[in-house]
Amino acid sequence: MSQTVSKTPPPIAMDEKMKEIMTNYYIEAKTASDSGKRVAWITSGGPVEPLIAMDIIPVYPENHGAMIGASKMGGSLCEQAEAMGYSGDICSYARADIASAVTCGGPIGGLPRPDMLIACNNICGTVIKWYEVLARYYDAPLFIFDTPMCHTDYPEESKRYVQRQVHEYVSFLEQVTGRKLDQDKMEEVGRLSLEAQRLWQAVLDTATARPSPMTAFDGFYHLALIVTLRGTRVAVDYYRDLLAEMEDRVAKGIGAVPNERYRLMWDNLPIWYRLKWLSKKFAAHDAALVADTYNTAWCRSLRYIDENDFLGSMAEGYTRMYLNIGVDQMADTIIEMAEKYSVDGLVMHSNRSCKPYSFGQYDIQRMVRERLDIPCLIIESHMIDERSFSEAQTETRIDAFMELVEEKNQCKER
């Protein structure tokens, strides 16, 4: 099996543009009080478009958590949270963020003070208690957007229940800001949101090419805008340019992994503090992670939201998020993606921080093996608490897994 990597592909040019946009975004958020703007802390799966339409700056503690992890500061902040009395079993995003709020820690010295908080439980239940802690600490109003679990379908009762909350959410924002929502602006923001999602999905779809012009690890970096600035012209323009660059790489045969032989899929959140190491480790086996469930989660609402009635239809889109559906539907999604991207194996991050994302993985693994007959690997860790990661154990598991992938491919070729 190959263990050497040949000529390194050119870096993605849009990487620098991403840094510029995110730097400006955090500067604007940190200086919001100077410009008279309000700041809302919101969960990553929360309905951000009404905030954008009302010129409220959305800030994401989970994105901040990812930055903390990538900066390898998660372990120390999680330890501080544990010293404050928070259990080590709690989401590492929550622990690091709560500690950062108290100590102004992290790579950017903490987040700007929130004027309000919005917690949507379509990603997990932890966010409710997490945001309640923050709301008490900052003495800021909190809106909880409750989405019932969609194990199999989206019943009429759930539709009415969530739709009422959309109206309550808008009323909450109007009360906090003292301004009415501009319906025309709301419609424009909705259209921009869906356009950005379509472009982001098109970017991810370039990975169906052989060799793939990007990997999931690249996607984890370029995901930031579809979360943070969804509903803005900035996000649309950025993903249009990124798509053009990926299409150009496809046309020129530039692969993210030199000598790509194997194509893999990733499930669950990234291990932020080991992205480069994992990328190099798989690349050393000529393996490209060409698809994942995390990056695509922000495109899922495309099938449910009507761009001509965004506010009226967004209830279903935000309720049917990937982490708010049943295990069978998750398995179907993974199998569909595995076939679409022609993957040879599945890598699952058993994330101790994210129970909703991890609980059903062994059932999903069994379904994938039965229906696709491809090898599956499970890596155990936290997404930003580096104290939980065993490099030696993970390396051994990856090596053994890649041997299975190679054996399976050799059998197919015979």
N, C-alpha and C positions, 0 to 999 in steps of 0.2 A: 504493500500500500504506500502511496506517495506521502512523504512527510516534508517535502520542500515546496516552497512557493516561488514561482519564477517572477518575471517582470511585474512590478506593481502597477496597477492601472492608474491613470491620472485622477487626482482628487475631484470630487464633485464641485463645480464652480459655485453653485448656489449655497454652499456651506457658509461662505463669508457673508452673503446677503442675509441669511438666517441670523447670524450673530448681530448684524447691524440692526435688523428689525426688532429682535428681542431686547437688545440694549436700549433702544429708543423706547420700547414699550415699558420697560421697568423704570426708566427715567421719568416717563410721563406719569406712571402710577405713583412713584415716590414723591413727585412734586404736585400731585393732584390738588392739594389744598391751596397751592399758589395760583393755580389756574381756575379755581372755583368748581372743579369737578368732584364728583363723589366716587368712592371706591366700594365695590361689592366683592366680598370673598364668596366664591361659588365652587361647588364640587365639579369635577371634570365632566360628569355626565349630566350636569344641570342645564336647564334651558337658558342659554346665554343671550339669545337674539333679542329679547325684550330689553336687556341691559344695554346692548349696543344701540338699539333704537332710541333709548332715552339718554344716550351720551354718558352712561355710567361706565367707569373703567372696571372690567372684570379681572379679578386676581384669583389664581388657583393655588391653594395650599398643596395640592397633589403635584402640580408642575414644580412648585418650589421644592417638594420632597424629592422629585427626580433630580433636580439640580444639586440638592444636598448629597444624594447618593452618588451622582457622577463626580462630585468633588471629594468623595470618600470622607464625608463628615457625618454620615448617618449613624455610625456606631457610637460616637461620642455624644451626639445629641439624644439618641435613644437611651443611652446610659443616664443622661441627666434627667430625662423624663421618668425613668424607673426610680431614680432617687427622689423624685417628687411624688412617688406613690403609684405610678401607672405601670400596669403589668407588662412584662416582656412579651406576652402573648397578643397584645394589642397591635394593630396595624403599625408598621414602622413609619409610614407616612405620618400617621396621627401623632405618634410619639415624638418624632423629630420636629414636626411642625409646632406642637404645643411647647416643646422645650425652646424652640427658636423664638416663639412669640415672647416668652418670659425673659430670655437671655439676649435677644437680638442677635442670635447666632446664625450660622449658615454662610454660604458664599457671597450673599449680597447684604448681610447685616440685618436679616429679617425682612418681612413684608411690610408695605405701608399700612397704616392703621385703617381698619374697615369702617365704613359708615353703615354697612348692613351686611348680613350674611344670608346665603341661600344654599340650603342643603337638599339635594335630591337623592333619594335612596334607591335609584335604579341601578346603582353600582354595588352598594352594600348597605348594611344597617349601621355599621360603625360610624358613618358620617354624621348620623343624627346626634349621637352623644359627643362626638368630636366637636361639632359645630356649636353644640350647647355649651361646652366648656369655653370655647372661644368667645361666644356671645356674652357669657358672664364676665369673662376676663376683660373684654373691651367695652362692656356695657352698651352693646349695639343690638339693634333689632334683628331677629332671625325669622326667616320664612322657610318652613319645611314643605317641600314638594314631594308628596307621597305617591309612589307608583306601585300598584298591586303587581305581584308576581304573575307573569304570563307563562305558566307551565306548558300549556298546549295552544291556547288561543287568546283572543282579546274580547271578552264578553261585553255585551252592551252596558252592563252595570259598571264595569271598569271604565269604559269609555266616558260615560256620563260623570263618574266620580273624578276622573283626572281632568276632564274638560272644565269642570267647575273650578278646579284648582288653578287652571290657566288664568281664568278671570280674577280669582283671588290674588294670584301672583301679580298681575298687572295692577290691581288696586293697591296692593302693598307697596309696589314701586312708586306709584303716583302719590301715595300718602307720605312716603319717606322723602321724596324729592319735591313735593308740592307742585308737580307739573303733570299734565295729562299726556298720555301716550299719543304720539302722532301716528295715525293709522297708515298714512302714505309712506312714512319712513319705515314703519314696521314691515310693510310689504316689500320694500326695497331691500331691507336687511335680510328678510327671509329668502328672497331670490338670490342674494349674494351668498348666503349660507349654503344653499343647495348647490349653487354653481361651484363653490369651493370644494364641497364634498364630492361632486362629480369629477372635478379635476384631480383631487387627491386619489380617488379610486382609479382614475386613468393612469396616474403616476405608478401606483402599486401594480397595476395590470401590465406595465412594461416588463415586469419580472417574469411574465410567461415566456419571454424570449429566451433563447439559448445562444450564448451565455446571458445570464441575467445582468442588466446594467446596474442593478442595485441589490442590496440585501435587506433583510429585516432590520439589521443593525443601522443601516443608513436611514431606514424608515423611522426608527425610534427617534432619530435626531430631527428629521424634517417634519415629524408629526406635530411639533409645538404649535404651529399657526392654526391648524384645523381645530385644535382645542382652545387656544388662547384668543384668537382673533377671527373665529368663525363668524361670518356675517359682515365682514368688512371687505372693501375693495383691495386692501393690502394683501389679504390672504388669497383672493382670487388671482391677482396679478402674480403673486409669488408662485403659486402652484401651476399657473400657465407657463411660466418661464422654466420651472423645474421639469414639467412634462416635456417641454421642447428639448431640454438638455438630455433627458433620459431617452427620448426618441432618437436623438442624434447619436447617442452611444450605441443604441440598438443597431442603427443603420451602419455604423462603423465597426460593429462586432466587438465593442469594448465591454468586457465582463468585469463585474465587481470582484470576482474571484478568478484569478488566472487558472487556466486549465480546468475549468469547471467540469466535474464528472458526476457529482451527486447533488441532488436538489432536496432540501429539507424544509420542514415547516416548524414554526415556533408557536407554542401556546402559553398564554399568561403574560404578565407584565415582564419587562426586561429586568435583568439583574444589573442595575445601573452602574455599580462600581466595578463590574467586570466585563463591560461591553467589549472593550478592545481586546482583552485576553480571550474571550469566547470567540470573537470574530476571527482572530488569528489562529486559534485552535482548530476551528472547523475548516478554515481556509487551508491549513496545513494538510488536511485530508482531501483537498480539492472539492470541498463541500460548500455550497452556497445556501444560506437560509433565504429562500425566495418568497416565502409567504408567512403570515402570522395572524393570529386572531386579534391582537391588540391594536395594530395600526388600522385594521379594517373596521373596528368597532365604531369609528366616527363617520362611517359611510352607510351604516345600517339603516338609518332613518329615511334614506332616499326612496325606499320602496313604499313608505307609508305617508310621507308628507306631501301635500299638494302645494306647489309653489304659488298658485293663484289664491290660496287660502291658508297661508302658513300658520297664522295664529289659531285658526279654527281646526287645523289638522295635526298640529305638533304634539298634541296629547298622546296619540298613538305612537308616533315616532320616538318620543322620549320614554314611553312605557316599554316598548319592545327592544330596548337596548340589549346587547349580547349577554350581559351578566344578569339580566332580569327575565331570562327564558329558561325552560326546562333542560335537563341534561340530554334528553333525546334530541332536542332542537340544536343544542350545542354540538353534539356529535354529527348531526346532519350537516351543519355549517362547516365543520372541520373536514368532513369527507368530501363535500362539494369543492372546497378550496384545494384540498390535496389533489383532486382530479384535475381541477382547472390549471394548477401550476405544475402538474406532473411531478409530484414529489416522491422521493424514494424512502423517506423516513420522517417520523414525527418526534420533535423534541418538546417535552412538556416541563415547564418550570413549576414544581410543586411549591408554591409560594406560601410560606407560613404566615405572611402578613395579610394575604387576601383569601379569606375562606370561601367566599362565593365563587371565586375563579378557580379554586383548587379542589374543593370537596368532591366534585364529580369526575375528576380526571382519571381515576382507575377504571370507572365504568366506560368513559369515553375511549380510553386506551383499548379496552377489550372490544368495543364496537368497531374501532378503526382496524384493529388486527383481523377481526372476523370478516369485515367487508372489503378491505383493501389489501390485506396480507402484506403489510409493510412493517419494518421494525419500529419500535417506540422506545424512547429514552426518557426517564424522569430524573430531573435534577432538583435537589432540595435546597432551599435557601430562603432568605428574605430579599425583598427588592432593593432596600437601601441600607439594611443593617449588616455591614460586612463581617460582623463578629460571627455570623451564622454560616459563613461560606468556607468549605473545605476545598482548596484548590487541588490537592493531591487526589482526593476522592472523586471530584468532578472530572479531572483529567483521565483517571482510570476508566470511569464510566463512558466518557466520550470515545476513548480509544476502542473499548469493547463494542460499543454501539456501532461505530463506523466499520468494524470488521463484519458485523452482521449485515450492514447495508451493502458492503462490497460483495459478500457471499450471495446475498439475494439477487443482486444485479448480475452476477456471473451465472447464476442459475437461469435467469431470464434469457441470457444471451446464448445459452446452449441449445 
